[in-house]
Amino acid sequence: MTNTTTTDTAPGRQRPAIDWSRVGHWAKEQYPLYILIVLLIVAGFATEAFFTPRNLTNLILQVSVIGIVSLAQFLIVLTGGIDISVGSVVGLAGVLAAGLFSGASVPLAILVAILVGAMVGALNGYLIAFRGLEAFIVTLGMLALARGLVYAYTEGVPVIPSAEGFRAMATATVLGFPVIGLIWLGLAVVIAFVVRRTVFGRRIYAVGSNKEAAHASGVPVKSTLLGVYILAGVLTGFAGFLLAARVGAGTPTAGNLYELDAIAAVVIGGASLVGGKGRVLGAVVGTLIFGVITNLLVLLNVSTYLQDAFRGALILVAVVLTTVQFSRRKRNKRLS
C-alpha cells in the first residue's frame, strides 16, 4: 500500500495535495493561540467558576467592546501608525450618544456615536496624512481634547438616556451567547475580508510596509491613510455606543486606558508596530488573552494593583515574542 497525496475528484481531474509546508509555517506563527489555550487550561484548573455559563457570558460582555476598539487599532497599526486617543473617543461617543436628543432613539444614538468617531478619525487622518504630522503627537492631543470634552459635557455626572430599549443591543443574547459578542466577531470577519480580499486592504499593507515604495507603485498613500483613520473612528464610535448601552449610561470615565489594552492586544496578536504585518485573528486572540487573564485574576481575588502588573508583564512578553519572530523572518529571508 502506498501513500497518495492527491485524490481523484472527476475523470481527468485531481484535487491538489495539501501543502504541509504552508500548514507548518502557519502553525509556527500561532503562538498567541497557543498562549490562549494554555491560559484556558490554567483557568479551568485554577477555579471551577471560570467555565460556568454565567462567567463565560460575563467574559464575552467584557471583551467585546475592547475587541472592537482593538480592530480599529489593528487597522491603524497596519499602516505603521498608532492611535492613543481611542479610549477617549469611546468615552466621547458614548456620552454624546446617550445625551444628545436625550438618548430617546437607539438608531439616532448609534448614528451620533458613529458620526463622532468618523469626524475624529477624519481629523486625525487629515493631520497625519495631508499635513505630515506624527500619529503619536496628533492622537495624544486628541486624547486630551476628547476626554476634556467628555468632562465638560457631563460635568462628572453619568448621562442617562431616556430610551427604554437603549441597553437591548448590548445585553441581549442569542441561544445564550451575547449579541454584543456576535457583533464583535461579525465585525472581525468584515475587517478580515477588507484587509485580505480588497484593493483597499492590499493598499493598507503596502503603505505599512513602505510608504515611499507604495507611492512609487501608484498607491494613493494619503487617501488610504485618511480612509483607515475614518474607518477606525467609525469602529471606535460604535464601540462607545455599545459600552454606554451595556452600562446603561454614558459615564465620564468610559474607555479609560482602552488605548493601552487595544495596543497590547494587537501586539500580542502578532502585529508589528512598524506596520505591514498582522492578521485580524491575532487581534481577536490577543483581546481574548487579556480578557481571560483579567477575568481569572478577578475570580481569584487578586489585588487590582497586581492585575496591572500581570498585564504589563504580558505586554513585555508579547513585544519580545513579536521582536524575535520578525527577527527570525528577516534572517531566514537573508539566508534564502
Secondary structure, 3 states (H helix, E strand, C coil): CCCCCCEEEECCEEECCCCHHHHHHHHHCCHHHHHHHHHHHHHHHHCCCCCCHHHHHHHHHHHHHHHHHHHHHHHHHHCCCCCCCHHHHHHHHHHHHHHHHHHCCHHHHHHHHHHHHHHHHHHHHHHHHCCCCCHHHHHHHHHHHHHHHHHHHHCCCCECCCCCCCCHHHHCEECCEEHHHHHHHHHHHHHHHHHHHCHHHHHHHHHHHCHHHHHHCCCCHHHHHHHHHHHHHHHHHHHHHHHHHHHCCECCCCCCCHHHHHHHHHHHCCCCCCCCCCCHHHHHHHHHHHHHHHHHHHHCCCCHHHHHHHHHHHHHHHHHHHHHHHHHHHHHHHHC
